[in-house]
């Protein structure tokens, strides 16, 4: 973030606020994904060690059923949103650069 707003790195250009907000959104999505994933791991291996059914152990059984709850759905949504933002950041400038070059 410092590189985006520090005048040394800008070479006389203005601050690109869309890039600052884009970066903040990506870091926020990845932070939520990581925190929720670590929370789910903690709940599965610490809180739910005792198996409910004799076929599965506690953490495996918990991980089978957690994707159908909001606690399991939120990390997957955040991961997909972050991937879409990353893909859009990589693909977006590519088409702009190709269309502005004459003779290409």
TALINNOR-V168094 format. One record per residue. N is the residue number from 1. PSI is psi as a letter, one per 20 degrees, with the letter a starting at -180 (none if undefined). Layout:
n psi
N PSI
N PSI
This chain:
n psi
1 h
2 h
3 h
4 h
5 i
6 p
7 i
8 h
9 i
10 i
11 l
12 j
13 r
14 r
15 p
16 n
17 h
18 h
19 h
20 g
21 h
22 g
23 g
24 g
25 g
26 g
27 h
28 g
29 g
30 h
31 g
32 g
33 g
34 g
35 g
36 h
37 g
38 h
39 g
40 h
41 g
42 g
43 h
44 g
45 i
46 g
47 h
48 l
49 h
50 p
51 q
52 g
53 q
54 i
55 h
56 q
57 r
58 g
59 h
60 g
61 g
62 g
63 h
64 h
65 i
66 h
67 i
68 j
69 r
70 h
71 h
72 h
73 h
74 g
75 h
76 h
77 g
78 h
79 g
80 g
81 g
82 h
83 h
84 g
85 g
86 g
87 g
88 h
89 h
90 h
91 h
92 g
93 h
94 g
95 h
96 g
97 h
98 h
99 h
100 i
101 p
102 q
103 j
104 none
